[in-house]
Amino acid sequence: MNSLKIPLALSVIVIALIAACCCSGLGGLLGGVEFTTGDFADVPSYPGSTQTTDSVSGMEAMMAVFNLIPGEAKWKHYTTTDSEDDILDWYAEELPSQGWEEASSEDMEISYENGAFYAKTVGDTDVMLFFLVLPDPDDSDLNHILVGRIELDIQTED
């Protein structure tokens, strides 16, 4: 995997997430994100979760920043009453068997909460996987799992 593509993409995400958190109207400016049905072939859905295509207020700005990354992004949205730690731990155990490697915050010199990044190469394409677990604003027992699978189109010189 080209070692520059993933850090460059993550840098764009971090800068954009900071901007999204500070600018509530940013989501409308960057375009919306649509959730699609069905699961990714190489990303299992969280056990017992319910898939939905509904958007949740406040997520749009955070999700729209991924439109800044050159590449094709597809999104899945699930809900569960399980805890954030249980969700992220389950994915950390399951994803390596599908070829995913965690892109740790220490390696990338970034920090993020409520989520995780994974990466792998599929053919000639670098793919980034992003998980974000957010509590429901109206139901304290419900968590939203947002899964983004992004095929990177970043061109770098070898």
N, C-alpha and C positions, 0 to 999 in steps of 0.2 A: 504494500500500500504506500502510495506517495506520502511521505512523512509531513509534507507541508499542507496538504489539503485539509485534513481534519483540524489542526490548530487554527488555520485561517478561517475556516467555517465557524469554529467555536468562538473565535474572537469577534466575528460579526454578530453572532448570537448574543454574546455577553454585552456588547455595546448597545445593541438594539433592545435587549431586555431592560437595561438601565433606563434607556430613553422611554420605553413603553411604561415603565413603572412611574416615571416622572410626568409623563404627558398623557393624560387620560384620553384625549381625542386621537391619538396616534393610530389606533386600530382602524378607524374610518379612512385615514389618509393612506394607509398601506394596503388596504383591501382585506376582505374577510377570508376566513379559513373555513372550508367545508369539511365536515366529518363524513366519511364514507362507510358503507356497511361491509360486512365480511371481515375476515381476519387476514393479516399478512401471512403468507406461507411460511416465512422464516421467523415469525414472532408469535408465540402462543398468547392467547388471551388469558387474562388472570382468572383462575378458577372461581366459579361462582359469581363472576361479575356479569353485569347486564350491559349490552352494547346499545348505544343510542347515537343518533345524529343531531341531537339537540345541542344548542350552544348555551353556555351559562354566562350570565352577566359578569363582566369583569375579566373574562378570559380572552376576549377578542384582541385587545391590544398586545397581550403577551404572545398569543398565537401568531398574530399577523407579522411579527418581526421575522419569522422564518421565511416570509416571502422575499426578504432581502438576500437570502443565500441563493447563489446561482445553481439551480438544480431543480429536480422534480420532487415535490413534497406531497405525501399522502398522509392523512390523519385518521386516527381511530379514537373513539371516546367511549369509555366504559365507566360504570358506577359500581361501587361496592361499599359495604359497611366495615370492611377490614381496615386496619390501621395503615398509615403511610409506611411505617417500618416493615410491616408484614408484606406489603405489596412490593416494595423495593428489594427486600431480601429474597422474595420468591423469584423475581426477575433475575437477580444476581446469580441465583443457583441454576435457573433454567436456560438462560440465553447462551452460555458457553457451548452447550450441546448443539446449538443452531449455528455455531461459527462466530458469534459475536464476542468482541473483547471490550471490556469496560475502559472508557477513556477517563481516567481518574482526574480529579480536580488538581491533585498534586503535580501530575505529569503535564497538565495543560496550564498550570499556574492561574487557574480561575477558581471561583467558588460559586456554588449554587446550592439552593435549598429545595427540598421537596421534589428532587428529580435526579436523573442519571443520564449519562451519555454512553453510547456503545458505538462501535465501528467495526466494519469488515469490508473486504473486497469481494465483489460478485462479478466474475469475469474480468473485464477491464474497468469496472466502475467502483469507485469508493462510495460506500453507503454509511450514513450516520443515522443512528436511532436515538431518539430523545424521549424520555419519560418524564412526565410531570404529574404529581399527585397533589390535588387541591381539595380542600374541604368545601363542602357545599355551603353557600352563604345563608341558606334558609333551613338546612337540616344538619344539625351538629353530628349526627351519626353517619352521614353519607360522605364518601370521598369520590372525586372524579379522577379517573386515570386517562391522561391524554398521551397518546402514542403517535409520534411523528417518525416516518421513515423517509429519509431524504437521500436521493441519489445525486451526488455532487458533480457539478459541471465545471469546477474551478480548474482553469488552465494554468499549469506551472511549467517552468523550464526544468529539464532534467540536467 
